[in-house]
Amino acid sequence: MSQGSKSEAALASVRAAGLLKDKAFVAGQWIAADSGATFPVHDPASGAELARVADLGAAETDRAIAAAAAAWPAWRALTAKERATRLKAWHALILAHQEPLAVLMSAENGKPIAEARGEIAYGASFVEWFAEEAKRQYGEVIPAHGTDKRLLVLRQPIGVVAAITPWNFPSAMITRKVAPALAAGCPVVIKPAEDTPLSALALAELALQAGLPAGVFNVVTSSDPRAVGGRLTESPVVRKLSFTGSTEVGKILMAQCAGTVKKVSLELGGNAPFIVFDDADLDAAVAGAIASKYRNAGQTCVCANRLLIQDGVYDAFAEKLAAHVRTIQVGPALEGGFQQGPLINAEGLAKVEALVGDALAHGACALVGGKRHALGGTFFEPTILTNVTDSMRIAREEIFGPVAPLYRFSTEEEAVRLANDTPFGLAAYFYSRDIGRVWRVAEGLEYGIVGINEGIISTEVAPFGGVKESGIGREGSRHGLDDFTELKYLCMGGI
Ligand SMILES: O=CCCC(=O)O
């Protein structure tokens, strides 16, 4: 069976579950583009076309914003418990359809099916979490500055929310934004990544089945992010933009939002250091590095991007890591048993290849891998580079591929200085068993998230987000609701 027919066979189960949608979802209706235009969605493993999806533009985006605005009064007027009930129904439906949703995600994103199943559960966890948090949107009573006064603070929904979401987590980055918005009482217009719109549309179908009212949840599919993003950011009706993607695009969106002084949440690029000190448990550090670096073929914003290894354990760590990396099985996502799929597209592959090529040309060595995979397409070999220095391009840029560059350092101060020597500040990791060092380094790292003797930090219960050019705001946890609410201070006098 050819790869193309394998994708088609896999999609049959998604179609049978009613989750293969090719229209956009606006005002509770499945709609085509006004022009009738569509754009293709491909399986990155084979290049096969999976579907053609409605290619909306500015006019349909305006209608989605208007639908959200029209839905807002009734949605915010529900009790928190009533909103939570709809969210819980959506959560149950997502979990009940975990398998077809995972197959669909693997097909359009290329991540191995086991990882896709994990992402569906991870994505659903945000819906459950914020269904619970909806009921805890407490205000405040402030001891007043005069005996005749009473001061109160209300937390109210901010209004229509726009969410622009990435291809690397086609489901979880939607639920991580949409669930808190809905819980807070805000309607949402989503623009999913053009590489992976099918997962977003499947979530919309389940939201419909869960009883979310028309206009509360809209999905604008488009191959023209500038046109849609332009309308979402310019519109005075949209009061909040939540974006996950590159720092470059985040800066543009932030500037565009300035015109209407919108609140923004930005979850942007990273350049995560992964520090291994001489006193670390090396086996644990290798396991953490594998989990952090090679998850989703290295295509996550919190993937280890620079592995900083102390002199005394550099060679031992490199050997142990290499022994594991050589066992990573690479292949098409939908065929079980592979731990690494293809990269998302030719552009992603070209970037990884260029960064590795530059490092090799400047003196790095490929301990494992180092080139395109023999499978062809957008597959790249799981790679380890040694003798990497911070003057190489790979030290400054987010790799977004299965490449672990190993840097050498001597002292704790040097490790922290190198780790912080970047405009980014999303996630950092380090391995040490010295309790004093653990505190010093954790406090010294300029990052929003620090994994200590741990390579996987993502969970719905903790605040996810970065500092510096990695972003603004936090997603998940009890803090994740804050960005979708406004504080209103009531000053009551004459008492
Ligand atoms: O790439 C961005 C999100 C990664 C995660 O939530 O673990």
The ligand as an SDF file (V2000), in Angstrom:
LIG
                    3D

  7  6  0  0  0  0  0  0  0  0999 V2000
    5.2240   24.2680   21.7770 O   0  0  0  0  0  0  0  0  0  0  0  0
    4.5100   24.7170   22.6360 C   0  0  0  0  0  0  0  0  0  0  0  0
    3.7660   24.0010   23.7230 C   0  0  0  0  0  0  0  0  0  0  0  0
    4.4810   22.8550   24.3000 C   0  0  0  0  0  0  0  0  0  0  0  0
    3.7910   22.2590   25.5070 C   0  0  0  0  0  0  0  0  0  0  0  0
    2.6970   22.6800   25.9140 O   0  0  0  0  0  0  0  0  0  0  0  0
    4.3840   21.3560   26.0730 O   0  0  0  0  0  0  0  0  0  0  0  0
  1  2  2  0
  2  3  1  0
  3  4  1  0
  4  5  1  0
  5  6  2  0
  5  7  1  0
M  END
$$$$
